[in-house]
Amino acid sequence: MLNIVIFGAPGSGKGTQSEFIIKKFGVNHISTGDVLRAEIKNNTELGKTAKGYIDQGQLVPDSLIIDILASVLDNLKESKGVIFDGFPRTIPQAEALKVMLNERGQDVSIMLDLDVPEEELITRLIKRGQECGRADDNMETIKKRLVVYNTQTSPLKDYYKKEGKYQYIKGLGTLESIFGDIVTAVEKL
């Protein structure tokens, strides 16, 4: 299976590029953000717990995320592969994902790092908040999310470099040019 980790700061274009990857390679999309927002919308116990963390700009605990991902992945047995969007965000999560995939005879195929300067990220997120009404896309929460990204999530680059799975993708330019770089990287696998 083709298991892609799409990586980047909030607003780097992970969701947009994931849609292109799904169409091109026929893989499924697992967005922890979408899964968590659905849980919150449905007011489930997991959703209530997750909302408390998200509203404070913090990460949802690993054990909750791994359980969700394992369940979603197990329901995609006939899939060509998946894109993990928004996960892993920490080295312990990457290690837990590796264990969970290895238990299923799989591994991460590639980690695509969409690199975008912070000023551009803020501009994109403010615009998304205005257009989509996402409550977490306001300046105060954005700044907290970027601090969390830079301190807790960014070290994953080195983790995946050591695993031999890391691929830098320049996240500026046209959607098509960014996607072209992604296609080139994935087709080398």
C-alpha positions as CSV (number, residue, x, y, z in Angstrom):
1,M,0.0,0.0,0.0
2,L,1.0,3.6,-0.7
3,N,0.9,5.3,2.7
4,I,1.7,9.0,2.5
5,V,2.2,11.4,5.4
6,I,1.4,14.9,4.1
7,F,3.1,17.3,6.4
8,G,3.3,21.1,6.9
9,A,2.2,23.9,9.2
10,P,-1.4,24.9,9.5
11,G,-2.3,26.6,6.2
12,S,0.4,24.9,4.2
13,G,-2.0,23.4,1.7
14,K,-2.2,19.8,3.0
15,G,-5.9,19.4,2.4
16,T,-5.8,20.9,-1.0
17,Q,-2.9,18.9,-2.2
18,S,-4.4,15.7,-0.6
19,E,-7.4,16.1,-2.9
20,F,-5.1,16.1,-5.9
21,I,-3.2,13.1,-4.7
22,I,-6.4,11.2,-4.1
23,K,-7.5,11.8,-7.7
24,K,-4.1,11.0,-9.2
25,F,-3.2,7.9,-7.2
26,G,-6.6,6.5,-6.0
27,V,-5.7,6.5,-2.3
28,N,-8.0,7.3,0.6
29,H,-7.7,10.4,2.7
30,I,-7.5,10.2,6.5
31,S,-7.6,13.7,7.9
32,T,-7.5,13.7,11.7
33,G,-8.8,17.3,11.6
34,D,-11.9,16.3,9.6
35,V,-12.4,13.2,11.8
36,L,-12.1,15.3,15.0
37,R,-14.4,18.0,13.6
38,A,-17.0,15.4,12.8
39,E,-16.8,14.0,16.3
40,I,-17.1,17.5,17.7
41,K,-20.1,18.3,15.5
42,N,-21.8,15.1,16.5
43,N,-21.1,16.0,20.2
44,T,-19.6,12.6,20.9
45,E,-17.6,12.0,24.1
46,L,-14.4,12.0,22.0
47,G,-15.6,15.2,20.3
48,K,-16.2,16.9,23.7
49,T,-12.7,15.9,24.9
50,A,-11.0,16.9,21.7
51,K,-12.8,20.3,21.6
52,G,-11.3,21.2,24.9
53,Y,-7.8,20.7,23.6
54,I,-8.4,22.3,20.1
55,D,-10.1,25.4,21.6
56,Q,-6.9,26.0,23.6
57,G,-4.7,25.5,20.5
58,Q,-3.3,22.2,21.9
59,L,-2.9,18.8,20.3
60,V,-5.4,16.0,21.0
61,P,-3.8,13.1,23.0
62,D,-2.0,10.5,21.0
63,S,-4.0,7.5,22.3
64,L,-7.3,9.0,21.1
65,I,-5.8,9.7,17.6
66,I,-4.2,6.3,17.2
67,D,-7.4,4.5,18.1
68,I,-9.4,6.6,15.6
69,L,-6.8,6.0,12.8
70,A,-6.6,2.2,13.5
71,S,-10.3,2.0,13.2
72,V,-10.5,4.1,10.0
73,L,-7.6,2.2,8.4
74,D,-9.1,-1.2,9.2
75,N,-12.2,-0.2,7.3
76,L,-10.2,0.5,4.2
77,K,-8.8,-3.0,3.6
78,E,-9.3,-2.8,-0.2
79,S,-7.6,0.6,-0.5
80,K,-4.5,1.3,-2.7
81,G,-3.2,3.3,0.2
82,V,-3.9,6.4,2.4
83,I,-2.9,9.9,3.0
84,F,-2.4,10.8,6.6
85,D,-3.3,14.4,6.8
86,G,-2.6,16.2,10.2
87,F,-1.0,13.1,11.7
88,P,1.6,12.4,13.0
89,R,2.4,15.7,14.7
90,T,4.9,14.5,17.2
91,I,7.7,11.9,17.2
92,P,5.8,9.7,19.7
93,Q,2.8,9.8,17.2
94,A,5.1,8.9,14.3
95,E,6.5,5.9,16.4
96,A,2.9,4.9,17.3
97,L,1.8,5.2,13.6
98,K,4.8,3.0,12.6
99,V,3.9,0.3,15.1
100,M,0.2,0.4,14.1
101,L,1.1,0.1,10.4
102,N,3.7,-2.6,11.0
103,E,1.0,-4.6,12.9
104,R,-0.9,-4.6,9.6
105,G,2.2,-5.4,7.4
106,Q,2.6,-1.8,6.2
107,D,4.8,1.2,6.7
108,V,4.9,4.9,5.7
109,S,6.0,5.1,2.1
110,I,6.9,8.8,2.0
111,M,6.5,12.0,4.1
112,L,5.8,15.1,1.9
113,D,6.8,18.3,3.7
114,L,4.9,21.3,2.3
115,D,7.2,24.2,3.3
116,V,5.5,27.7,3.5
117,P,6.9,30.8,5.2
118,E,5.0,31.8,8.4
119,E,3.7,35.2,7.0
120,E,2.0,33.4,4.1
121,L,0.6,30.8,6.5
122,I,-1.0,33.5,8.6
123,T,-2.5,35.2,5.6
124,R,-3.9,31.9,4.3
125,L,-5.4,30.9,7.6
126,I,-7.1,34.3,8.2
127,K,-8.6,34.1,4.7
128,R,-9.7,30.5,5.3
129,G,-11.3,31.5,8.6
130,Q,-13.3,34.3,6.9
131,E,-14.3,32.1,3.9
132,C,-15.1,28.8,5.8
133,G,-16.1,30.1,9.2
134,R,-13.5,27.9,11.0
135,A,-13.4,29.1,14.6
136,D,-9.8,28.0,15.0
137,D,-8.7,30.3,12.2
138,N,-8.3,33.5,14.2
139,M,-5.1,35.3,15.0
140,E,-4.8,34.3,18.6
141,T,-5.3,30.6,17.9
142,I,-3.2,30.7,14.7
143,K,-0.2,32.0,16.7
144,K,-0.6,29.3,19.3
145,R,-1.0,26.6,16.6
146,L,2.2,27.8,14.9
147,V,4.1,27.8,18.2
148,V,3.0,24.2,18.8
149,Y,3.9,23.3,15.2
150,N,7.4,24.8,15.5
151,T,8.2,23.2,18.9
152,Q,6.4,19.9,18.8
153,T,5.7,19.0,15.1
154,S,8.7,20.4,13.2
155,P,11.1,17.8,14.7
156,L,9.3,15.1,12.6
157,K,11.3,16.3,9.6
158,D,14.5,14.8,11.2
159,Y,12.6,11.6,12.2
160,Y,11.5,10.9,8.7
161,K,14.9,11.9,7.3
162,K,16.4,9.2,9.5
163,E,13.7,6.7,8.2
164,G,14.6,7.6,4.6
165,K,11.0,8.8,4.0
166,Y,11.4,12.6,3.9
167,Q,10.7,14.6,0.8
168,Y,10.9,18.5,0.8
169,I,8.1,20.2,-1.2
170,K,8.2,24.0,-1.8
171,G,4.7,25.0,-0.7
172,L,4.7,28.3,-2.6
173,G,3.7,28.8,-6.3
174,T,0.7,27.6,-8.2
175,L,-1.3,24.6,-7.0
176,E,-0.3,22.8,-10.2
177,S,3.5,23.4,-9.8
178,I,3.3,22.2,-6.1
179,F,1.4,19.2,-7.1
180,G,3.8,18.5,-10.0
181,D,6.6,18.3,-7.4
182,I,4.5,15.9,-5.3
183,V,3.8,13.6,-8.3
184,T,7.5,13.5,-9.1
185,A,8.3,12.5,-5.6
186,V,5.6,9.8,-5.3
187,E,6.3,8.3,-8.7
188,K,9.9,7.7,-7.7
189,L,8.7,5.2,-5.0
